[in-house]
């Protein structure tokens, strides 16, 4: 009922299920329930950087680089912030690195911070071209040339030097490259309609990479910044507006039917962006649609989706993610803040972090159903001093179009044991959707549920 994922359909009669700032987690054998609904990590301010919004971050061998506004910074573990350089352009940046150099491209220019020479330099080589995507493999920085199907590479371990012959072109359908990523010893060229893996064949003249025969795909991406490489494979928003997981050479559609219906209904998703998070060994692919104001999060372990929403924004304000200094950090798309994700924080930068779950449509072939009792169980002893922890329950008997007034129950106060919340005698219905929400700053993990009802006549 409440322990489920997001599969909300535009036609609420099919399913209204939505899981926001909660996610499903399977429990070990012997646990109280096979699955629990876990509260998504809250965010506390770790530090601020520069004066602009946080646009990209990079952990390079435990050195932390941050792009705030139009400037590149280095941030130490003690939160000392050092300005390294400023870009001439305000375009969206993309950051990568070779062994000793940090490179930033923005669709117009490229910039390099040299960790050895301690210099910040704009790339001036006549053989460097505008690019908004870059990756690293085998000593080379590999770039997609803006607006073309070509890619080009740097000299070995030298982000400032480029040879005229060091370029090649995607061979399938003359596509336009949207993203280049390195994964499983291949360089992947993501176009608007195709995907091509190239491998280092060791040739010594020109680009050493050659197409991997028979491995290309007639599936492209709608948004270059949605393409993310990880230990689990590559995740991306497809040219057909479905979401895919590439683990091997064949993209797997991981969108739910309801999600696919929503995404394919949007005309333009070109500004969508994604990133991977690893929270306590648990991977998540985060996909945000800024124009549409939506954030979808996929959990590969559970093969389940949920949504994340910042208070009164509709989407999650996290713009990027890195694990560094033993903590999980996100950049803020709304300010110059770096935030620390924490399972024991139940707010976002001091504001509400509302968890909400909408059940599926509950019906019994149009027979009358009496809702006798609903019991929800939350963890023990995890309510801070001075907080009255509450859950709000309301329901709709018209497929979720309108809801009645909420019934509020107290989950617990500081030091309380396992809290069982019980709602009695919730009337009769032929179809009903329940909504559970929690906004108070305390643990909201839902570890068990029990719904008792009776089915009557017509």
C-alpha positions as a Markdown table, in Angstrom:
| # | Residue | x | y | z |
|---|---|---|---|---|
| 1 | Unk | 0.0 | 0.0 | 0.0 |
| 2 | Unk | 2.5 | 2.6 | 1.2 |
| 3 | Unk | 5.7 | 0.7 | 0.7 |
| 4 | Unk | 6.0 | 1.1 | -3.0 |
| 5 | Unk | 7.6 | 3.0 | -5.8 |
| 6 | Unk | 6.6 | 5.9 | -8.1 |
| 7 | Unk | 4.4 | 4.8 | -11.0 |
| 8 | Unk | 2.0 | 7.7 | -11.2 |
| 9 | Unk | 0.0 | 7.8 | -14.4 |
| 10 | Unk | -1.6 | 10.8 | -16.1 |
| 11 | Unk | -4.7 | 8.7 | -16.0 |
| 12 | Unk | -5.2 | 8.5 | -12.2 |
| 13 | Unk | -7.7 | 5.8 | -12.7 |
| 14 | Unk | -4.8 | 3.5 | -13.7 |
| 15 | Unk | -2.4 | 4.4 | -10.8 |
| 16 | Unk | -1.8 | 7.4 | -8.7 |
| 17 | Unk | 1.2 | 5.9 | -6.9 |
| 18 | Unk | 3.9 | 8.4 | -6.1 |
| 19 | Unk | 6.9 | 8.1 | -3.7 |
| 20 | Unk | 8.6 | 11.4 | -2.9 |
| 21 | Unk | 11.7 | 11.7 | -0.7 |
| 22 | Unk | 11.3 | 8.1 | 0.3 |
| 23 | Unk | 12.7 | 5.0 | -1.4 |
| 24 | Unk | 12.2 | 1.2 | -1.1 |
| 25 | Unk | 14.9 | -0.9 | 0.5 |
| 26 | Unk | 14.8 | -4.7 | 0.8 |
| 27 | Unk | 15.4 | -6.0 | 4.3 |
| 28 | Unk | 17.6 | -8.9 | 5.3 |
| 29 | Unk | 16.1 | -12.3 | 6.2 |
| 30 | Unk | 14.5 | -12.3 | 9.6 |
| 31 | Unk | 13.5 | -8.6 | 9.4 |
| 32 | Unk | 10.1 | -7.4 | 10.4 |
| 33 | Unk | 9.1 | -6.9 | 6.8 |
| 34 | Unk | 10.6 | -7.8 | 3.5 |
| 35 | Unk | 10.8 | -4.2 | 2.4 |
| 36 | Unk | 10.8 | -0.8 | 4.1 |
| 37 | Unk | 10.2 | 2.7 | 3.0 |
| 38 | Unk | 13.4 | 4.6 | 3.8 |
| 39 | Unk | 13.5 | 8.4 | 4.2 |
| 40 | Unk | 15.8 | 10.0 | 1.6 |
| 41 | Unk | 18.9 | 11.7 | 3.0 |
| 42 | Unk | 18.4 | 15.3 | 4.1 |
| 43 | Unk | 20.9 | 18.0 | 3.3 |
| 44 | Unk | 22.8 | 20.3 | 5.7 |
| 45 | Unk | 25.1 | 23.1 | 4.5 |
| 46 | Unk | 28.7 | 22.0 | 4.4 |
| 47 | Unk | 30.2 | 25.3 | 3.1 |
| 48 | Unk | 29.7 | 28.0 | 0.5 |
| 49 | Unk | 31.9 | 28.6 | -2.6 |
| 50 | Unk | 32.2 | 31.8 | -4.6 |
| 51 | Unk | 29.1 | 33.8 | -5.3 |
| 52 | Unk | 27.3 | 31.8 | -8.1 |
| 53 | Unk | 25.3 | 28.7 | -8.1 |
| 54 | Unk | 27.2 | 25.4 | -8.0 |
| 55 | Unk | 27.4 | 24.0 | -11.5 |
| 56 | Unk | 29.9 | 21.1 | -11.3 |
| 57 | Unk | 32.1 | 19.4 | -8.8 |
| 58 | Unk | 34.9 | 16.8 | -9.1 |
| 59 | Unk | 36.8 | 14.6 | -6.8 |
| 60 | Unk | 40.2 | 14.2 | -8.4 |
| 61 | Unk | 42.4 | 11.9 | -6.2 |
| 62 | Unk | 40.8 | 13.4 | -3.1 |
| 63 | Unk | 41.3 | 17.0 | -4.2 |
| 64 | Unk | 38.0 | 18.7 | -4.5 |
| 65 | Unk | 37.2 | 21.1 | -7.4 |
| 66 | Unk | 34.1 | 23.2 | -7.6 |
| 67 | Unk | 32.6 | 25.4 | -10.3 |
| 68 | Unk | 30.6 | 28.2 | -8.8 |
| 69 | Unk | 29.2 | 30.6 | -11.3 |
| 70 | Unk | 31.9 | 31.2 | -13.9 |
| 71 | Unk | 34.9 | 30.4 | -11.6 |
| 72 | Unk | 36.9 | 27.2 | -10.7 |
| 73 | Unk | 37.8 | 26.7 | -7.0 |
| 74 | Unk | 39.6 | 24.2 | -4.9 |
| 75 | Unk | 38.1 | 23.3 | -1.6 |
| 76 | Unk | 40.1 | 21.7 | 1.2 |
| 77 | Unk | 38.8 | 19.3 | 3.8 |
| 78 | Unk | 39.0 | 22.1 | 6.4 |
| 79 | Unk | 36.7 | 24.1 | 4.0 |
| 80 | Unk | 39.4 | 26.5 | 2.9 |
| 81 | Unk | 38.3 | 27.8 | -0.5 |
| 82 | Unk | 40.9 | 28.8 | -3.1 |
| 83 | Unk | 40.0 | 30.6 | -6.4 |
| 84 | Unk | 41.9 | 29.0 | -9.3 |
| 85 | Unk | 40.6 | 30.9 | -12.3 |
| 86 | Unk | 37.6 | 32.5 | -14.0 |
| 87 | Unk | 36.1 | 31.6 | -17.4 |
| 88 | Unk | 35.3 | 34.1 | -20.1 |
| 89 | Unk | 31.9 | 32.5 | -20.8 |
| 90 | Unk | 28.8 | 31.7 | -18.6 |
| 91 | Unk | 27.8 | 28.6 | -20.5 |
| 92 | Unk | 27.1 | 25.4 | -18.7 |
| 93 | Unk | 30.5 | 23.8 | -17.8 |
| 94 | Unk | 31.6 | 20.2 | -17.9 |
| 95 | Unk | 34.6 | 19.1 | -15.9 |
| 96 | Unk | 37.0 | 16.2 | -16.3 |
| 97 | Unk | 40.7 | 15.4 | -15.7 |
| 98 | Unk | 43.8 | 13.5 | -16.8 |
| 99 | Unk | 46.4 | 12.5 | -14.3 |
| 100 | Unk | 47.5 | 16.0 | -13.3 |
| 101 | Unk | 45.3 | 18.4 | -15.1 |
| 102 | Unk | 41.7 | 19.5 | -14.6 |
| 103 | Unk | 39.9 | 20.5 | -17.8 |
| 104 | Unk | 36.7 | 22.4 | -18.1 |
| 105 | Unk | 34.7 | 22.8 | -21.4 |
| 106 | Unk | 31.6 | 24.9 | -22.0 |
| 107 | Unk | 30.7 | 24.6 | -25.6 |
| 108 | Unk | 32.8 | 27.5 | -26.6 |
| 109 | Unk | 36.2 | 27.3 | -24.9 |
| 110 | Unk | 38.4 | 25.0 | -22.8 |
| 111 | Unk | 40.4 | 25.7 | -19.6 |
| 112 | Unk | 43.0 | 23.8 | -17.8 |
| 113 | Unk | 44.2 | 23.8 | -14.2 |
| 114 | Unk | 47.6 | 22.2 | -13.9 |
| 115 | Unk | 48.1 | 20.6 | -10.5 |
| 116 | Unk | 51.9 | 20.5 | -10.9 |
| 117 | Unk | 52.6 | 23.9 | -12.4 |
| 118 | Unk | 49.7 | 25.5 | -10.4 |
| 119 | Unk | 48.6 | 27.4 | -13.5 |
| 120 | Unk | 45.1 | 28.2 | -14.9 |
| 121 | Unk | 45.2 | 28.4 | -18.7 |
| 122 | Unk | 42.7 | 28.9 | -21.5 |
| 123 | Unk | 43.3 | 26.4 | -24.3 |
| 124 | Unk | 44.6 | 28.3 | -27.4 |
| 125 | Unk | 45.6 | 25.4 | -29.7 |
| 126 | Unk | 44.3 | 25.8 | -33.2 |
| 127 | Unk | 43.4 | 22.1 | -33.2 |
| 128 | Unk | 41.1 | 22.5 | -30.1 |
| 129 | Unk | 37.5 | 23.0 | -31.0 |
| 130 | Unk | 34.4 | 24.0 | -29.1 |
| 131 | Unk | 33.1 | 21.1 | -27.0 |
| 132 | Unk | 30.6 | 20.6 | -24.2 |
| 133 | Unk | 31.6 | 17.0 | -23.4 |
| 134 | Unk | 34.9 | 15.4 | -22.4 |
| 135 | Unk | 36.2 | 12.2 | -20.9 |
| 136 | Unk | 39.5 | 10.5 | -20.1 |
| 137 | Unk | 41.0 | 7.2 | -21.2 |
| 138 | Unk | 44.5 | 5.8 | -21.6 |
| 139 | Unk | 46.2 | 9.1 | -21.2 |
| 140 | Unk | 43.9 | 11.0 | -23.7 |
| 141 | Unk | 41.2 | 13.6 | -23.1 |
| 142 | Unk | 38.5 | 12.8 | -25.6 |
| 143 | Unk | 36.1 | 15.6 | -26.7 |
| 144 | Unk | 33.0 | 15.7 | -28.8 |
| 145 | Unk | 33.3 | 18.6 | -31.3 |
| 146 | Unk | 30.2 | 20.8 | -30.8 |
| 147 | Unk | 27.5 | 20.5 | -33.4 |
| 148 | Unk | 29.2 | 17.7 | -35.4 |
| 149 | Unk | 29.7 | 13.9 | -35.4 |
| 150 | Unk | 33.5 | 14.4 | -34.9 |
| 151 | Unk | 35.6 | 13.8 | -31.8 |
| 152 | Unk | 39.1 | 14.8 | -31.1 |
| 153 | Unk | 41.8 | 14.0 | -28.5 |
| 154 | Unk | 44.6 | 15.7 | -26.6 |
| 155 | Unk | 48.2 | 14.6 | -26.7 |
| 156 | Unk | 49.0 | 12.0 | -24.0 |
| 157 | Unk | 48.7 | 13.5 | -20.6 |
| 158 | Unk | 48.7 | 17.1 | -22.0 |
| 159 | Unk | 45.4 | 19.0 | -21.9 |
| 160 | Unk | 47.0 | 22.0 | -23.7 |
| 161 | Unk | 48.4 | 20.3 | -26.8 |
| 162 | Unk | 46.4 | 19.0 | -29.8 |
| 163 | Unk | 47.5 | 17.7 | -33.2 |
| 164 | Unk | 45.6 | 18.3 | -36.4 |
| 165 | Unk | 45.4 | 14.6 | -37.3 |
| 166 | Unk | 44.0 | 13.5 | -33.9 |
| 167 | Unk | 40.3 | 13.5 | -34.7 |
| 168 | Unk | 37.8 | 11.0 | -36.1 |
| 169 | Unk | 34.0 | 10.8 | -36.7 |
| 170 | Unk | 31.1 | 8.6 | -35.6 |
| 171 | Unk | 30.5 | 6.2 | -38.5 |
| 172 | Unk | 26.8 | 5.3 | -38.0 |
| 173 | Unk | 24.3 | 7.5 | -39.8 |
| 174 | Unk | 26.4 | 10.7 | -39.6 |
| 175 | Unk | 25.1 | 11.5 | -36.2 |
| 176 | Unk | 25.8 | 14.6 | -34.0 |
| 177 | Unk | 27.7 | 13.8 | -30.8 |
| 178 | Unk | 25.9 | 14.8 | -27.6 |
| 179 | Unk | 28.2 | 13.1 | -25.1 |
| 180 | Unk | 31.4 | 11.1 | -24.9 |
| 181 | Unk | 32.0 | 8.9 | -21.8 |
| 182 | Unk | 34.6 | 6.3 | -20.8 |
| 183 | Unk | 33.2 | 3.0 | -19.6 |
| 184 | Unk | 34.5 | -0.7 | -19.5 |
| 185 | Unk | 37.6 | 0.2 | -21.5 |
| 186 | Unk | 35.5 | 1.7 | -24.3 |
| 187 | Unk | 34.9 | 5.3 | -25.3 |
| 188 | Unk | 31.2 | 5.7 | -26.0 |
| 189 | Unk | 30.0 | 8.2 | -28.5 |
| 190 | Unk | 26.4 | 9.2 | -27.8 |
| 191 | Unk | 24.6 | 10.9 | -30.6 |
| 192 | Unk | 21.1 | 12.2 | -31.1 |
| 193 | Unk | 20.1 | 8.9 | -32.7 |
| 194 | Unk | 22.9 | 6.4 | -32.2 |
| 195 | Unk | 25.5 | 5.0 | -29.7 |
| 196 | Unk | 28.9 | 3.8 | -30.8 |
| 197 | Unk | 31.5 | 2.2 | -28.6 |
| 198 | Unk | 35.1 | 2.7 | -29.7 |
| 199 | Unk | 38.1 | 0.9 | -28.3 |
| 200 | Unk | 41.9 | 1.6 | -28.1 |
| 201 | Unk | 43.3 | -0.6 | -30.9 |
| 202 | Unk | 46.8 | 0.8 | -30.5 |
| 203 | Unk | 47.2 | 2.4 | -33.9 |
| 204 | Unk | 50.0 | 5.0 | -33.8 |
| 205 | Unk | 48.8 | 7.5 | -36.4 |
| 206 | Unk | 45.9 | 9.8 | -35.6 |
| 207 | Unk | 43.3 | 8.7 | -33.0 |
| 208 | Unk | 44.2 | 5.3 | -31.5 |
| 209 | Unk | 40.5 | 4.4 | -31.0 |
| 210 | Unk | 38.5 | 2.4 | -33.6 |
| 211 | Unk | 34.8 | 1.4 | -33.7 |
| 212 | Unk | 33.9 | -1.8 | -32.0 |
| 213 | Unk | 32.3 | -3.8 | -34.8 |
| 214 | Unk | 28.7 | -5.0 | -34.3 |
| 215 | Unk | 28.3 | -3.2 | -31.0 |
| 216 | Unk | 26.7 | 0.1 | -32.2 |
| 217 | Unk | 23.0 | 0.9 | -31.2 |
| 218 | Unk | 20.3 | 2.7 | -33.0 |
| 219 | Unk | 19.4 | 4.5 | -29.8 |
| 220 | Unk | 20.6 | 8.0 | -29.1 |
| 221 | Unk | 20.1 | 10.5 | -26.2 |
| 222 | Unk | 17.8 | 13.5 | -25.9 |
| 223 | Unk | 20.2 | 15.2 | -23.5 |
| 224 | Unk | 24.0 | 14.9 | -23.4 |
| 225 | Unk | 24.2 | 15.8 | -19.8 |
| 226 | Unk | 21.9 | 13.0 | -18.8 |
| 227 | Unk | 24.6 | 10.4 | -19.9 |
| 228 | Unk | 26.4 | 9.2 | -16.8 |
| 229 | Unk | 29.0 | 6.4 | -16.5 |
| 230 | Unk | 29.2 | 4.4 | -13.3 |
| 231 | Unk | 30.4 | 1.1 | -11.9 |
| 232 | Unk | 27.1 | -0.4 | -12.9 |
| 233 | Unk | 27.2 | 0.8 | -16.5 |
| 234 | Unk | 25.9 | 3.9 | -18.3 |
| 235 | Unk | 22.5 | 5.5 | -17.6 |
| 236 | Unk | 20.9 | 8.0 | -19.9 |
| 237 | Unk | 17.8 | 9.6 | -21.2 |
| 238 | Unk | 17.0 | 8.2 | -24.7 |
| 239 | Unk | 16.2 | 10.0 | -27.8 |
| 240 | Unk | 12.7 | 8.5 | -27.4 |
| 241 | Unk | 12.4 | 10.1 | -23.9 |
| 242 | Unk | 12.6 | 6.7 | -22.1 |
| 243 | Unk | 15.4 | 6.1 | -19.6 |
| 244 | Unk | 18.0 | 3.5 | -20.4 |
| 245 | Unk | 20.7 | 1.4 | -18.6 |
| 246 | Unk | 23.5 | 0.3 | -20.8 |
| 247 | Unk | 25.3 | -2.6 | -19.1 |
| 248 | Unk | 27.0 | -4.4 | -21.9 |
| 249 | Unk | 26.2 | -3.3 | -25.5 |
| 250 | Unk | 22.4 | -3.3 | -25.5 |
| 251 | Unk | 20.5 | -0.4 | -23.8 |
| 252 | Unk | 17.7 | -1.6 | -21.5 |
| 253 | Unk | 14.6 | 0.5 | -21.1 |
| 254 | Unk | 14.1 | 1.0 | -17.3 |
| 255 | Unk | 11.2 | 3.5 | -17.5 |
| 256 | Unk | 7.9 | 2.4 | -16.0 |
| 257 | Unk | 4.9 | 2.6 | -18.4 |
| 258 | Unk | 3.5 | 5.6 | -16.5 |
| 259 | Unk | 6.9 | 7.4 | -16.5 |
| 260 | Unk | 7.4 | 6.7 | -20.2 |
| 261 | Unk | 4.0 | 8.3 | -20.8 |
| 262 | Unk | 4.9 | 11.4 | -18.9 |
| 263 | Unk | 8.4 | 11.8 | -20.4 |
| 264 | Unk | 7.3 | 11.2 | -24.0 |
| 265 | Unk | 4.7 | 13.9 | -23.5 |
| 266 | Unk | 7.4 | 16.5 | -23.2 |
| 267 | Unk | 8.5 | 18.1 | -26.5 |
| 268 | Unk | 12.0 | 19.1 | -25.4 |
| 269 | Unk | 14.2 | 17.5 | -22.7 |
| 270 | Unk | 17.5 | 18.8 | -24.0 |
| 271 | Unk | 18.4 | 20.5 | -20.7 |
| 272 | Unk | 17.9 | 17.4 | -18.6 |
| 273 | Unk | 20.9 | 16.3 | -16.6 |
| 274 | Unk | 21.9 | 13.3 | -14.5 |
| 275 | Unk | 24.4 | 12.1 | -11.9 |
| 276 | Unk | 25.1 | 9.0 | -9.9 |
| 277 | Unk | 25.1 | 8.8 | -6.1 |
| 278 | Unk | 26.4 | 6.0 | -3.9 |
| 279 | Unk | 24.9 | 6.3 | -0.5 |
| 280 | Unk | 26.2 | 3.6 | 2.0 |
| 281 | Unk | 26.9 | 1.3 | -1.0 |
| 282 | Unk | 23.5 | 1.9 | -2.5 |
| 283 | Unk | 23.6 | 3.4 | -6.1 |
| 284 | Unk | 21.1 | 5.8 | -7.4 |
| 285 | Unk | 20.7 | 7.5 | -10.9 |
| 286 | Unk | 19.3 | 11.0 | -10.5 |
| 287 | Unk | 17.6 | 12.6 | -13.5 |
| 288 | Unk | 16.4 | 16.2 | -13.3 |
| 289 | Unk | 14.3 | 18.0 | -15.9 |
| 290 | Unk | 14.8 | 21.7 | -15.0 |
| 291 | Unk | 12.2 | 23.1 | -17.5 |
| 292 | Unk | 9.5 | 20.6 | -16.4 |
| 293 | Unk | 10.5 | 20.9 | -12.7 |
| 294 | Unk | 10.8 | 17.2 | -12.1 |
| 295 | Unk | 13.4 | 14.9 | -10.6 |
| 296 | Unk | 13.3 | 11.1 | -11.0 |
| 297 | Unk | 15.6 | 8.7 | -9.1 |
| 298 | Unk | 16.3 | 5.1 | -10.2 |
| 299 | Unk | 17.5 | 2.5 | -7.8 |
| 300 | Unk | 19.2 | -0.3 | -9.8 |
| 301 | Unk | 19.2 | -2.7 | -6.8 |
| 302 | Unk | 15.5 | -2.6 | -6.4 |
| 303 | Unk | 14.6 | -1.8 | -10.0 |
| 304 | Unk | 12.4 | 1.0 | -8.6 |
| 305 | Unk | 11.9 | 4.7 | -9.1 |
| 306 | Unk | 11.1 | 7.4 | -6.7 |
| 307 | Unk | 11.0 | 11.2 | -6.9 |
| 308 | Unk | 12.8 | 13.9 | -5.0 |
| 309 | Unk | 11.5 | 17.4 | -4.4 |
| 310 | Unk | 12.9 | 20.4 | -2.7 |
| 311 | Unk | 10.3 | 22.3 | -0.7 |
| 312 | Unk | 8.0 | 24.4 | -3.0 |
| 313 | Unk | 10.2 | 23.7 | -6.0 |
| 314 | Unk | 8.8 | 20.5 | -7.5 |
| 315 | Unk | 12.3 | 19.2 | -8.4 |
| 316 | Unk | 15.4 | 18.5 | -6.3 |
| 317 | Unk | 17.8 | 21.4 | -6.2 |
| 318 | Unk | 20.9 | 19.2 | -6.2 |
| 319 | Unk | 22.9 | 19.9 | -9.3 |
| 320 | Unk | 25.8 | 17.4 | -8.9 |
| 321 | Unk | 27.3 | 14.9 | -6.5 |
| 322 | Unk | 30.7 | 13.7 | -5.2 |
| 323 | Unk | 31.9 | 11.4 | -2.5 |
| 324 | Unk | 34.9 | 13.0 | -0.8 |
| 325 | Unk | 36.5 | 13.4 | 2.6 |
| 326 | Unk | 34.3 | 10.5 | 3.8 |
| 327 | Unk | 31.1 | 12.3 | 3.2 |
| 328 | Unk | 28.5 | 12.7 | 0.4 |
| 329 | Unk | 28.3 | 16.2 | -1.1 |
| 330 | Unk | 25.9 | 17.8 | -3.5 |
| 331 | Unk | 26.1 | 21.1 | -5.3 |
| 332 | Unk | 23.1 | 23.5 | -5.0 |
| 333 | Unk | 21.5 | 24.7 | -8.2 |
| 334 | Unk | 19.8 | 27.6 | -6.3 |
| 335 | Unk | 22.8 | 29.1 | -4.4 |
| 336 | Unk | 26.6 | 28.9 | -3.8 |
| 337 | Unk | 26.1 | 26.2 | -1.2 |
| 338 | Unk | 27.7 | 22.8 | -1.0 |
| 339 | Unk | 25.4 | 20.4 | 0.9 |
| 340 | Unk | 26.2 | 17.3 | 2.9 |
| 341 | Unk | 23.8 | 14.4 | 2.5 |
| 342 | Unk | 23.1 | 12.7 | 5.8 |
| 343 | Unk | 20.6 | 9.9 | 6.8 |
| 344 | Unk | 20.2 | 11.6 | 10.2 |
| 345 | Unk | 19.3 | 15.0 | 8.8 |
| 346 | Unk | 15.6 | 15.5 | 8.0 |
| 347 | Unk | 15.6 | 18.9 | 6.5 |
| 348 | Unk | 17.2 | 20.6 | 3.4 |
| 349 | Unk | 19.4 | 23.6 | 4.2 |
| 350 | Unk | 17.2 | 24.2 | 7.3 |
| 351 | Unk | 13.9 | 24.1 | 5.3 |
| 352 | Unk | 11.3 | 21.4 | 5.1 |
| 353 | Unk | 12.2 | 18.0 | 3.5 |
| 354 | Unk | 8.7 | 16.6 | 3.0 |
| 355 | Unk | 8.3 | 12.8 | 2.5 |
| 356 | Unk | 5.1 | 11.9 | 0.7 |
| 357 | Unk | 3.6 | 8.6 | -0.5 |
| 358 | Unk | 0.5 | 8.2 | -2.5 |
| 359 | Unk | -1.0 | 4.7 | -2.7 |
| 360 | Unk | -2.3 | 3.0 | -5.7 |
| 361 | Unk | -6.0 | 3.1 | -6.4 |
| 362 | Unk | -7.7 | 0.7 | -4.0 |
| 363 | Unk | -10.8 | -0.9 | -5.3 |
| 364 | Unk | -12.7 | -4.3 | -5.4 |
| 365 | Unk | -14.4 | -4.5 | -8.8 |
| 366 | Unk | -16.6 | -1.6 | -7.9 |
| 367 | Unk | -17.9 | -3.3 | -4.7 |
| 368 | Unk | -18.3 | -1.3 | -1.5 |
| 369 | Unk | -15.2 | -1.5 | 0.7 |
| 370 | Unk | -15.2 | -0.7 | 4.4 |
| 371 | Unk | -11.8 | 0.7 | 5.7 |
| 372 | Unk | -11.7 | -0.6 | 9.2 |
| 373 | Unk | -8.1 | -0.1 | 10.4 |
| 374 | Unk | -4.7 | 1.2 | 9.1 |
| 375 | Unk | -1.6 | 0.6 | 11.2 |
| 376 | Unk | 1.8 | 2.1 | 10.3 |
| 377 | Unk | 5.0 | 1.3 | 12.3 |
| 378 | Unk | 8.0 | 3.7 | 12.6 |
| 379 | Unk | 11.4 | 3.2 | 14.2 |
| 380 | Unk | 12.2 | 3.7 | 17.9 |
| 381 | Unk | 14.1 | 6.4 | 19.8 |
| 382 | Unk | 14.9 | 8.6 | 16.8 |
| 383 | Unk | 13.0 | 11.8 | 17.6 |
| 384 | Unk | 15.1 | 14.8 | 18.6 |
| 385 | Unk | 14.4 | 16.8 | 21.8 |
| 386 | Unk | 11.8 | 19.4 | 21.4 |
| 387 | Unk | 10.1 | 17.9 | 18.3 |
| 388 | Unk | 6.6 | 16.4 | 18.2 |
| 389 | Unk | 7.0 | 14.0 | 15.2 |
| 390 | Unk | 3.8 | 13.7 | 13.2 |
| 391 | Unk | 2.3 | 11.9 | 10.2 |
| 392 | Unk | -0.5 | 13.2 | 8.1 |
| 393 | Unk | -3.0 | 10.9 | 6.4 |
| 394 | Unk | -5.7 | 11.9 | 4.0 |
| 395 | Unk | -7.6 | 10.2 | 1.2 |
| 396 | Unk | -9.4 | 10.7 | -2.0 |
| 397 | Unk | -12.4 | 8.9 | -3.3 |
| 398 | Unk | -12.2 | 10.3 | -6.8 |
| 399 | Unk | -8.8 | 8.9 | -8.0 |
| 400 | Unk | -6.7 | 11.5 | -6.3 |
| 401 | Unk | -8.3 | 14.6 | -7.9 |
| 402 | Unk | -9.3 | 16.1 | -4.6 |
| 403 | Unk | -8.5 | 15.0 | -1.0 |
| 404 | Unk | -10.3 | 15.4 | 2.3 |
| 405 | Unk | -8.8 | 17.1 | 5.4 |
| 406 | Unk | -5.7 | 15.3 | 6.9 |
| 407 | Unk | -5.9 | 13.2 | 10.0 |
| 408 | Unk | -2.7 | 13.8 | 12.0 |
| 409 | Unk | -1.1 | 11.3 | 14.4 |
| 410 | Unk | 1.9 | 11.8 | 16.6 |
| 411 | Unk | 4.8 | 9.4 | 15.7 |
| 412 | Unk | 6.6 | 10.1 | 18.9 |
| 413 | Unk | 8.6 | 12.4 | 21.1 |
| 414 | Unk | 12.2 | 12.1 | 22.1 |
| 415 | Unk | 13.3 | 8.7 | 23.4 |
| 416 | Unk | 10.0 | 7.0 | 22.5 |
| 417 | Unk | 9.9 | 3.3 | 21.5 |
| 418 | Unk | 8.6 | 1.8 | 18.2 |
| 419 | Unk | 5.6 | 3.9 | 17.3 |
| 420 | Unk | 2.5 | 2.2 | 15.9 |
| 421 | Unk | 0.1 | 4.7 | 14.5 |
| 422 | Unk | -3.5 | 3.5 | 14.1 |
| 423 | Unk | -6.4 | 5.0 | 12.1 |
| 424 | Unk | -9.8 | 3.5 | 12.8 |
| 425 | Unk | -13.1 | 3.5 | 10.9 |
| 426 | Unk | -12.2 | 5.4 | 7.8 |
| 427 | Unk | -15.6 | 4.9 | 6.1 |
| 428 | Unk | -16.6 | 3.1 | 2.9 |
| 429 | Unk | -15.6 | 3.6 | -0.7 |
| 430 | Unk | -15.7 | 2.0 | -4.1 |
| 431 | Unk | -12.3 | 3.4 | -5.0 |
| 432 | Unk | -9.8 | 5.2 | -2.9 |
| 433 | Unk | -6.3 | 6.7 | -2.9 |
| 434 | Unk | -4.4 | 7.3 | 0.4 |
| 435 | Unk | -1.7 | 9.9 | 0.9 |
| 436 | Unk | 0.8 | 9.8 | 3.7 |
| 437 | Unk | 3.1 | 12.7 | 4.4 |
| 438 | Unk | 5.7 | 13.7 | 7.0 |
| 439 | Unk | 7.4 | 17.0 | 7.2 |
| 440 | Unk | 8.7 | 17.1 | 10.8 |
| 441 | Unk | 12.5 | 16.8 | 11.2 |
| 442 | Unk | 12.8 | 13.3 | 12.5 |
| 443 | Unk | 13.2 | 9.7 | 11.2 |
| 444 | Unk | 10.4 | 8.8 | 8.9 |
| 445 | Unk | 11.4 | 5.3 | 7.9 |
| 446 | Unk | 8.2 | 3.2 | 7.5 |
| 447 | Unk | 9.1 | -0.3 | 8.6 |
| 448 | Unk | 5.7 | -2.0 | 8.5 |
| 449 | Unk | 2.0 | -1.5 | 7.6 |
| 450 | Unk | -1.3 | -3.3 | 8.0 |
| 451 | Unk | -4.5 | -2.3 | 6.3 |
| 452 | Unk | -7.7 | -4.2 | 7.4 |
| 453 | Unk | -10.8 | -3.9 | 5.3 |
| 454 | Unk | -14.0 | -5.7 | 4.4 |
| 455 | Unk | -15.5 | -6.0 | 0.9 |
| 456 | Unk | -19.3 | -5.8 | 0.8 |
| 457 | Unk | -21.9 | -5.9 | -1.9 |
| 458 | Unk | -22.6 | -3.8 | -4.9 |
